[in-house]
C-alpha cells in the first residue's frame, strides 16, 4: 500500500499549502517510462513517510500539467513551503531519487525565498 496521493486541480493547492514538502510525479497511463518509474516512486514514498508523494495524471489533469509547463513525462517536481525547488523530466533510478530528496531536505528555505524574491524584482 503506497502513501501516494492522486493530485487534481481540485485538491492540488490544498495539498501543497497544507504540507511543507510535496513531491509530484507527472505521468500518464500510456507512458512506458512512467509505468517503470511508478514502483520506484512508491518504494521511495514508503521510505519517506514524513513527505507527501503526489501523482498527477497528465491526461486527466491537463490544466495542472499545463500550469507546470510539463513537456515530457515522467516529470518529477518538488515543492517546499509553496516554492517549486526542483523540476526535471525523466525517470530517476531509486538512488538518484533519494539523493534529490536529500538535497531538497537540506535546502535553506529562507535563502531560497530570498533568491526567488530577488529574481522576481529583477523581472
Chimera marker file (.cmm) of the C-alpha trace (Angstrom):
<marker_set name="trace">
<marker id="1" x="0.000" y="0.000" z="0.000" r="1" g="1" b="0" radius="0.5"/>
<marker id="2" x="1.619" y="3.201" z="-1.146" r="1" g="1" b="0" radius="0.5"/>
<marker id="3" x="1.182" y="6.544" z="0.575" r="1" g="1" b="0" radius="0.5"/>
<marker id="4" x="0.924" y="8.445" z="-2.719" r="1" g="1" b="0" radius="0.5"/>
<marker id="5" x="-1.890" y="10.948" z="-3.228" r="1" g="1" b="0" radius="0.5"/>
<marker id="6" x="-3.728" y="11.469" z="-6.514" r="1" g="1" b="0" radius="0.5"/>
<marker id="7" x="-3.452" y="15.196" z="-7.208" r="1" g="1" b="0" radius="0.5"/>
<marker id="8" x="-6.121" y="17.025" z="-9.190" r="1" g="1" b="0" radius="0.5"/>
<marker id="9" x="-6.763" y="20.692" z="-9.911" r="1" g="1" b="0" radius="0.5"/>
<marker id="10" x="-9.423" y="20.486" z="-7.167" r="1" g="1" b="0" radius="0.5"/>
<marker id="11" x="-7.089" y="19.327" z="-4.362" r="1" g="1" b="0" radius="0.5"/>
<marker id="12" x="-3.652" y="20.481" z="-5.574" r="1" g="1" b="0" radius="0.5"/>
<marker id="13" x="-3.469" y="23.889" z="-3.862" r="1" g="1" b="0" radius="0.5"/>
<marker id="14" x="-4.848" y="22.465" z="-0.631" r="1" g="1" b="0" radius="0.5"/>
<marker id="15" x="-2.303" y="19.610" z="-0.525" r="1" g="1" b="0" radius="0.5"/>
<marker id="16" x="0.612" y="21.918" z="-1.370" r="1" g="1" b="0" radius="0.5"/>
<marker id="17" x="-0.366" y="24.646" z="1.100" r="1" g="1" b="0" radius="0.5"/>
<marker id="18" x="-1.040" y="22.195" z="3.952" r="1" g="1" b="0" radius="0.5"/>
<marker id="19" x="2.278" y="20.331" z="3.590" r="1" g="1" b="0" radius="0.5"/>
<marker id="20" x="5.847" y="21.654" z="3.788" r="1" g="1" b="0" radius="0.5"/>
<marker id="21" x="7.312" y="19.139" z="1.337" r="1" g="1" b="0" radius="0.5"/>
<marker id="22" x="5.426" y="17.687" z="-1.627" r="1" g="1" b="0" radius="0.5"/>
<marker id="23" x="6.846" y="15.577" z="-4.440" r="1" g="1" b="0" radius="0.5"/>
<marker id="24" x="4.811" y="15.461" z="-7.633" r="1" g="1" b="0" radius="0.5"/>
<marker id="25" x="5.110" y="12.761" z="-10.287" r="1" g="1" b="0" radius="0.5"/>
<marker id="26" x="3.560" y="13.908" z="-13.584" r="1" g="1" b="0" radius="0.5"/>
<marker id="27" x="2.669" y="10.723" z="-15.512" r="1" g="1" b="0" radius="0.5"/>
<marker id="28" x="0.219" y="9.078" z="-17.923" r="1" g="1" b="0" radius="0.5"/>
<marker id="29" x="-1.015" y="5.507" z="-18.222" r="1" g="1" b="0" radius="0.5"/>
<marker id="30" x="0.192" y="5.167" z="-21.842" r="1" g="1" b="0" radius="0.5"/>
<marker id="31" x="3.760" y="6.226" z="-20.932" r="1" g="1" b="0" radius="0.5"/>
<marker id="32" x="6.169" y="3.263" z="-20.633" r="1" g="1" b="0" radius="0.5"/>
<marker id="33" x="8.867" y="5.133" z="-18.659" r="1" g="1" b="0" radius="0.5"/>
<marker id="34" x="6.139" y="6.408" z="-16.298" r="1" g="1" b="0" radius="0.5"/>
<marker id="35" x="4.988" y="2.851" z="-15.607" r="1" g="1" b="0" radius="0.5"/>
<marker id="36" x="8.617" y="1.803" z="-14.977" r="1" g="1" b="0" radius="0.5"/>
<marker id="37" x="9.168" y="4.763" z="-12.617" r="1" g="1" b="0" radius="0.5"/>
<marker id="38" x="5.962" y="4.169" z="-10.593" r="1" g="1" b="0" radius="0.5"/>
<marker id="39" x="7.270" y="1.283" z="-8.410" r="1" g="1" b="0" radius="0.5"/>
<marker id="40" x="10.494" y="3.229" z="-7.708" r="1" g="1" b="0" radius="0.5"/>
<marker id="41" x="8.445" y="6.286" z="-6.697" r="1" g="1" b="0" radius="0.5"/>
<marker id="42" x="6.199" y="4.121" z="-4.486" r="1" g="1" b="0" radius="0.5"/>
<marker id="43" x="9.198" y="2.436" z="-2.772" r="1" g="1" b="0" radius="0.5"/>
<marker id="44" x="10.839" y="5.784" z="-2.034" r="1" g="1" b="0" radius="0.5"/>
<marker id="45" x="7.465" y="7.139" z="-0.817" r="1" g="1" b="0" radius="0.5"/>
<marker id="46" x="7.268" y="4.222" z="1.634" r="1" g="1" b="0" radius="0.5"/>
<marker id="47" x="10.793" y="5.070" z="2.907" r="1" g="1" b="0" radius="0.5"/>
<marker id="48" x="9.856" y="8.746" z="3.460" r="1" g="1" b="0" radius="0.5"/>
<marker id="49" x="6.504" y="8.667" z="5.283" r="1" g="1" b="0" radius="0.5"/>
<marker id="50" x="7.010" y="12.244" z="6.533" r="1" g="1" b="0" radius="0.5"/>
<marker id="51" x="6.760" y="13.605" z="2.964" r="1" g="1" b="0" radius="0.5"/>
<marker id="52" x="3.754" y="13.851" z="0.668" r="1" g="1" b="0" radius="0.5"/>
<marker id="53" x="4.176" y="11.983" z="-2.624" r="1" g="1" b="0" radius="0.5"/>
<marker id="54" x="1.616" y="13.111" z="-5.171" r="1" g="1" b="0" radius="0.5"/>
<marker id="55" x="0.818" y="11.871" z="-8.660" r="1" g="1" b="0" radius="0.5"/>
<marker id="56" x="-0.718" y="13.927" z="-11.453" r="1" g="1" b="0" radius="0.5"/>
<marker id="57" x="-2.265" y="12.012" z="-14.352" r="1" g="1" b="0" radius="0.5"/>
<marker id="58" x="-1.413" y="14.430" z="-17.169" r="1" g="1" b="0" radius="0.5"/>
<marker id="59" x="-4.226" y="13.039" z="-19.348" r="1" g="1" b="0" radius="0.5"/>
<marker id="60" x="-6.920" y="13.668" z="-16.722" r="1" g="1" b="0" radius="0.5"/>
<marker id="61" x="-5.311" y="16.859" z="-15.365" r="1" g="1" b="0" radius="0.5"/>
<marker id="62" x="-4.203" y="18.703" z="-18.489" r="1" g="1" b="0" radius="0.5"/>
<marker id="63" x="-4.744" y="22.098" z="-16.824" r="1" g="1" b="0" radius="0.5"/>
<marker id="64" x="-2.400" y="21.192" z="-13.960" r="1" g="1" b="0" radius="0.5"/>
<marker id="65" x="0.216" y="19.781" z="-16.348" r="1" g="1" b="0" radius="0.5"/>
<marker id="66" x="-0.085" y="22.982" z="-18.378" r="1" g="1" b="0" radius="0.5"/>
<marker id="67" x="0.386" y="25.158" z="-15.311" r="1" g="1" b="0" radius="0.5"/>
<marker id="68" x="3.701" y="23.367" z="-14.673" r="1" g="1" b="0" radius="0.5"/>
<marker id="69" x="4.608" y="23.558" z="-18.388" r="1" g="1" b="0" radius="0.5"/>
<marker id="70" x="5.092" y="19.796" z="-18.499" r="1" g="1" b="0" radius="0.5"/>
<marker id="71" x="6.565" y="18.915" z="-21.910" r="1" g="1" b="0" radius="0.5"/>
<marker id="72" x="7.657" y="15.331" z="-21.305" r="1" g="1" b="0" radius="0.5"/>
<marker id="73" x="6.768" y="12.660" z="-18.796" r="1" g="1" b="0" radius="0.5"/>
<marker id="74" x="7.524" y="11.419" z="-16.325" r="1" g="1" b="0" radius="0.5"/>
<marker id="75" x="8.491" y="14.742" z="-14.747" r="1" g="1" b="0" radius="0.5"/>
<marker id="76" x="9.290" y="14.995" z="-11.061" r="1" g="1" b="0" radius="0.5"/>
<marker id="77" x="8.658" y="18.246" z="-9.206" r="1" g="1" b="0" radius="0.5"/>
<marker id="78" x="9.402" y="19.074" z="-5.568" r="1" g="1" b="0" radius="0.5"/>
<marker id="79" x="7.554" y="21.869" z="-3.800" r="1" g="1" b="0" radius="0.5"/>
<marker id="80" x="8.768" y="23.065" z="-0.407" r="1" g="1" b="0" radius="0.5"/>
<marker id="81" x="6.896" y="25.744" z="1.534" r="1" g="1" b="0" radius="0.5"/>
<marker id="82" x="4.864" y="26.566" z="-1.610" r="1" g="1" b="0" radius="0.5"/>
<marker id="83" x="8.057" y="27.094" z="-3.661" r="1" g="1" b="0" radius="0.5"/>
<marker id="84" x="8.958" y="24.883" z="-6.639" r="1" g="1" b="0" radius="0.5"/>
<marker id="85" x="12.543" y="23.878" z="-5.771" r="1" g="1" b="0" radius="0.5"/>
<marker id="86" x="13.060" y="21.072" z="-8.306" r="1" g="1" b="0" radius="0.5"/>
<marker id="87" x="11.557" y="20.063" z="-11.624" r="1" g="1" b="0" radius="0.5"/>
<marker id="88" x="13.112" y="17.594" z="-14.016" r="1" g="1" b="0" radius="0.5"/>
<marker id="89" x="11.782" y="15.300" z="-16.728" r="1" g="1" b="0" radius="0.5"/>
<marker id="90" x="12.859" y="11.674" z="-16.892" r="1" g="1" b="0" radius="0.5"/>
<marker id="91" x="12.527" y="8.576" z="-14.745" r="1" g="1" b="0" radius="0.5"/>
<marker id="92" x="15.115" y="8.616" z="-11.974" r="1" g="1" b="0" radius="0.5"/>
<marker id="93" x="16.744" y="5.472" z="-10.597" r="1" g="1" b="0" radius="0.5"/>
<marker id="94" x="15.935" y="4.889" z="-6.932" r="1" g="1" b="0" radius="0.5"/>
<marker id="95" x="19.317" y="6.118" z="-5.618" r="1" g="1" b="0" radius="0.5"/>
<marker id="96" x="19.085" y="9.315" z="-7.692" r="1" g="1" b="0" radius="0.5"/>
<marker id="97" x="15.539" y="9.989" z="-6.457" r="1" g="1" b="0" radius="0.5"/>
<marker id="98" x="16.681" y="9.516" z="-2.855" r="1" g="1" b="0" radius="0.5"/>
<marker id="99" x="19.609" y="11.880" z="-3.493" r="1" g="1" b="0" radius="0.5"/>
<marker id="100" x="17.312" y="14.578" z="-4.948" r="1" g="1" b="0" radius="0.5"/>
<marker id="101" x="15.069" y="14.259" z="-1.869" r="1" g="1" b="0" radius="0.5"/>
<marker id="102" x="18.106" y="14.521" z="0.439" r="1" g="1" b="0" radius="0.5"/>
<marker id="103" x="19.271" y="17.677" z="-1.366" r="1" g="1" b="0" radius="0.5"/>
<marker id="104" x="15.777" y="19.196" z="-1.226" r="1" g="1" b="0" radius="0.5"/>
<marker id="105" x="15.563" y="18.426" z="2.522" r="1" g="1" b="0" radius="0.5"/>
<marker id="106" x="18.889" y="20.232" z="3.058" r="1" g="1" b="0" radius="0.5"/>
<marker id="107" x="17.838" y="23.426" z="1.264" r="1" g="1" b="0" radius="0.5"/>
<marker id="108" x="17.811" y="26.578" z="3.342" r="1" g="1" b="0" radius="0.5"/>
<marker id="109" x="14.289" y="27.739" z="2.523" r="1" g="1" b="0" radius="0.5"/>
<marker id="110" x="14.947" y="31.278" z="3.824" r="1" g="1" b="0" radius="0.5"/>
<marker id="111" x="17.757" y="31.504" z="1.277" r="1" g="1" b="0" radius="0.5"/>
<marker id="112" x="15.514" y="30.062" z="-1.472" r="1" g="1" b="0" radius="0.5"/>
<marker id="113" x="12.755" y="32.584" z="-0.680" r="1" g="1" b="0" radius="0.5"/>
<marker id="114" x="15.306" y="35.449" z="-0.760" r="1" g="1" b="0" radius="0.5"/>
<marker id="115" x="16.593" y="34.410" z="-4.186" r="1" g="1" b="0" radius="0.5"/>
<marker id="116" x="13.015" y="33.976" z="-5.515" r="1" g="1" b="0" radius="0.5"/>
<marker id="117" x="12.138" y="37.458" z="-4.244" r="1" g="1" b="0" radius="0.5"/>
<marker id="118" x="15.289" y="38.932" z="-5.812" r="1" g="1" b="0" radius="0.5"/>
<marker id="119" x="14.705" y="37.291" z="-9.187" r="1" g="1" b="0" radius="0.5"/>
<marker id="120" x="11.070" y="38.431" z="-9.274" r="1" g="1" b="0" radius="0.5"/>
<marker id="121" x="12.227" y="42.012" z="-8.504" r="1" g="1" b="0" radius="0.5"/>
<marker id="122" x="14.730" y="41.759" z="-11.375" r="1" g="1" b="0" radius="0.5"/>
<marker id="123" x="11.975" y="40.809" z="-13.863" r="1" g="1" b="0" radius="0.5"/>
<link id1="1" id2="2" r="1" g="1" b="0" radius="0.2"/>
<link id1="2" id2="3" r="1" g="1" b="0" radius="0.2"/>
<link id1="3" id2="4" r="1" g="1" b="0" radius="0.2"/>
<link id1="4" id2="5" r="1" g="1" b="0" radius="0.2"/>
<link id1="5" id2="6" r="1" g="1" b="0" radius="0.2"/>
<link id1="6" id2="7" r="1" g="1" b="0" radius="0.2"/>
<link id1="7" id2="8" r="1" g="1" b="0" radius="0.2"/>
<link id1="8" id2="9" r="1" g="1" b="0" radius="0.2"/>
<link id1="9" id2="10" r="1" g="1" b="0" radius="0.2"/>
<link id1="10" id2="11" r="1" g="1" b="0" radius="0.2"/>
<link id1="11" id2="12" r="1" g="1" b="0" radius="0.2"/>
<link id1="12" id2="13" r="1" g="1" b="0" radius="0.2"/>
<link id1="13" id2="14" r="1" g="1" b="0" radius="0.2"/>
<link id1="14" id2="15" r="1" g="1" b="0" radius="0.2"/>
<link id1="15" id2="16" r="1" g="1" b="0" radius="0.2"/>
<link id1="16" id2="17" r="1" g="1" b="0" radius="0.2"/>
<link id1="17" id2="18" r="1" g="1" b="0" radius="0.2"/>
<link id1="18" id2="19" r="1" g="1" b="0" radius="0.2"/>
<link id1="19" id2="20" r="1" g="1" b="0" radius="0.2"/>
<link id1="20" id2="21" r="1" g="1" b="0" radius="0.2"/>
<link id1="21" id2="22" r="1" g="1" b="0" radius="0.2"/>
<link id1="22" id2="23" r="1" g="1" b="0" radius="0.2"/>
<link id1="23" id2="24" r="1" g="1" b="0" radius="0.2"/>
<link id1="24" id2="25" r="1" g="1" b="0" radius="0.2"/>
<link id1="25" id2="26" r="1" g="1" b="0" radius="0.2"/>
<link id1="26" id2="27" r="1" g="1" b="0" radius="0.2"/>
<link id1="27" id2="28" r="1" g="1" b="0" radius="0.2"/>
<link id1="28" id2="29" r="1" g="1" b="0" radius="0.2"/>
<link id1="29" id2="30" r="1" g="1" b="0" radius="0.2"/>
<link id1="30" id2="31" r="1" g="1" b="0" radius="0.2"/>
<link id1="31" id2="32" r="1" g="1" b="0" radius="0.2"/>
<link id1="32" id2="33" r="1" g="1" b="0" radius="0.2"/>
<link id1="33" id2="34" r="1" g="1" b="0" radius="0.2"/>
<link id1="34" id2="35" r="1" g="1" b="0" radius="0.2"/>
<link id1="35" id2="36" r="1" g="1" b="0" radius="0.2"/>
<link id1="36" id2="37" r="1" g="1" b="0" radius="0.2"/>
<link id1="37" id2="38" r="1" g="1" b="0" radius="0.2"/>
<link id1="38" id2="39" r="1" g="1" b="0" radius="0.2"/>
<link id1="39" id2="40" r="1" g="1" b="0" radius="0.2"/>
<link id1="40" id2="41" r="1" g="1" b="0" radius="0.2"/>
<link id1="41" id2="42" r="1" g="1" b="0" radius="0.2"/>
<link id1="42" id2="43" r="1" g="1" b="0" radius="0.2"/>
<link id1="43" id2="44" r="1" g="1" b="0" radius="0.2"/>
<link id1="44" id2="45" r="1" g="1" b="0" radius="0.2"/>
<link id1="45" id2="46" r="1" g="1" b="0" radius="0.2"/>
<link id1="46" id2="47" r="1" g="1" b="0" radius="0.2"/>
<link id1="47" id2="48" r="1" g="1" b="0" radius="0.2"/>
<link id1="48" id2="49" r="1" g="1" b="0" radius="0.2"/>
<link id1="49" id2="50" r="1" g="1" b="0" radius="0.2"/>
<link id1="50" id2="51" r="1" g="1" b="0" radius="0.2"/>
<link id1="51" id2="52" r="1" g="1" b="0" radius="0.2"/>
<link id1="52" id2="53" r="1" g="1" b="0" radius="0.2"/>
<link id1="53" id2="54" r="1" g="1" b="0" radius="0.2"/>
<link id1="54" id2="55" r="1" g="1" b="0" radius="0.2"/>
<link id1="55" id2="56" r="1" g="1" b="0" radius="0.2"/>
<link id1="56" id2="57" r="1" g="1" b="0" radius="0.2"/>
<link id1="57" id2="58" r="1" g="1" b="0" radius="0.2"/>
<link id1="58" id2="59" r="1" g="1" b="0" radius="0.2"/>
<link id1="59" id2="60" r="1" g="1" b="0" radius="0.2"/>
<link id1="60" id2="61" r="1" g="1" b="0" radius="0.2"/>
<link id1="61" id2="62" r="1" g="1" b="0" radius="0.2"/>
<link id1="62" id2="63" r="1" g="1" b="0" radius="0.2"/>
<link id1="63" id2="64" r="1" g="1" b="0" radius="0.2"/>
<link id1="64" id2="65" r="1" g="1" b="0" radius="0.2"/>
<link id1="65" id2="66" r="1" g="1" b="0" radius="0.2"/>
<link id1="66" id2="67" r="1" g="1" b="0" radius="0.2"/>
<link id1="67" id2="68" r="1" g="1" b="0" radius="0.2"/>
<link id1="68" id2="69" r="1" g="1" b="0" radius="0.2"/>
<link id1="69" id2="70" r="1" g="1" b="0" radius="0.2"/>
<link id1="70" id2="71" r="1" g="1" b="0" radius="0.2"/>
<link id1="71" id2="72" r="1" g="1" b="0" radius="0.2"/>
<link id1="72" id2="73" r="1" g="1" b="0" radius="0.2"/>
<link id1="73" id2="74" r="1" g="1" b="0" radius="0.2"/>
<link id1="74" id2="75" r="1" g="1" b="0" radius="0.2"/>
<link id1="75" id2="76" r="1" g="1" b="0" radius="0.2"/>
<link id1="76" id2="77" r="1" g="1" b="0" radius="0.2"/>
<link id1="77" id2="78" r="1" g="1" b="0" radius="0.2"/>
<link id1="78" id2="79" r="1" g="1" b="0" radius="0.2"/>
<link id1="79" id2="80" r="1" g="1" b="0" radius="0.2"/>
<link id1="80" id2="81" r="1" g="1" b="0" radius="0.2"/>
<link id1="81" id2="82" r="1" g="1" b="0" radius="0.2"/>
<link id1="82" id2="83" r="1" g="1" b="0" radius="0.2"/>
<link id1="83" id2="84" r="1" g="1" b="0" radius="0.2"/>
<link id1="84" id2="85" r="1" g="1" b="0" radius="0.2"/>
<link id1="85" id2="86" r="1" g="1" b="0" radius="0.2"/>
<link id1="86" id2="87" r="1" g="1" b="0" radius="0.2"/>
<link id1="87" id2="88" r="1" g="1" b="0" radius="0.2"/>
<link id1="88" id2="89" r="1" g="1" b="0" radius="0.2"/>
<link id1="89" id2="90" r="1" g="1" b="0" radius="0.2"/>
<link id1="90" id2="91" r="1" g="1" b="0" radius="0.2"/>
<link id1="91" id2="92" r="1" g="1" b="0" radius="0.2"/>
<link id1="92" id2="93" r="1" g="1" b="0" radius="0.2"/>
<link id1="93" id2="94" r="1" g="1" b="0" radius="0.2"/>
<link id1="94" id2="95" r="1" g="1" b="0" radius="0.2"/>
<link id1="95" id2="96" r="1" g="1" b="0" radius="0.2"/>
<link id1="96" id2="97" r="1" g="1" b="0" radius="0.2"/>
<link id1="97" id2="98" r="1" g="1" b="0" radius="0.2"/>
<link id1="98" id2="99" r="1" g="1" b="0" radius="0.2"/>
<link id1="99" id2="100" r="1" g="1" b="0" radius="0.2"/>
<link id1="100" id2="101" r="1" g="1" b="0" radius="0.2"/>
<link id1="101" id2="102" r="1" g="1" b="0" radius="0.2"/>
<link id1="102" id2="103" r="1" g="1" b="0" radius="0.2"/>
<link id1="103" id2="104" r="1" g="1" b="0" radius="0.2"/>
<link id1="104" id2="105" r="1" g="1" b="0" radius="0.2"/>
<link id1="105" id2="106" r="1" g="1" b="0" radius="0.2"/>
<link id1="106" id2="107" r="1" g="1" b="0" radius="0.2"/>
<link id1="107" id2="108" r="1" g="1" b="0" radius="0.2"/>
<link id1="108" id2="109" r="1" g="1" b="0" radius="0.2"/>
<link id1="109" id2="110" r="1" g="1" b="0" radius="0.2"/>
<link id1="110" id2="111" r="1" g="1" b="0" radius="0.2"/>
<link id1="111" id2="112" r="1" g="1" b="0" radius="0.2"/>
<link id1="112" id2="113" r="1" g="1" b="0" radius="0.2"/>
<link id1="113" id2="114" r="1" g="1" b="0" radius="0.2"/>
<link id1="114" id2="115" r="1" g="1" b="0" radius="0.2"/>
<link id1="115" id2="116" r="1" g="1" b="0" radius="0.2"/>
<link id1="116" id2="117" r="1" g="1" b="0" radius="0.2"/>
<link id1="117" id2="118" r="1" g="1" b="0" radius="0.2"/>
<link id1="118" id2="119" r="1" g="1" b="0" radius="0.2"/>
<link id1="119" id2="120" r="1" g="1" b="0" radius="0.2"/>
<link id1="120" id2="121" r="1" g="1" b="0" radius="0.2"/>
<link id1="121" id2="122" r="1" g="1" b="0" radius="0.2"/>
<link id1="122" id2="123" r="1" g="1" b="0" radius="0.2"/>
</marker_set>
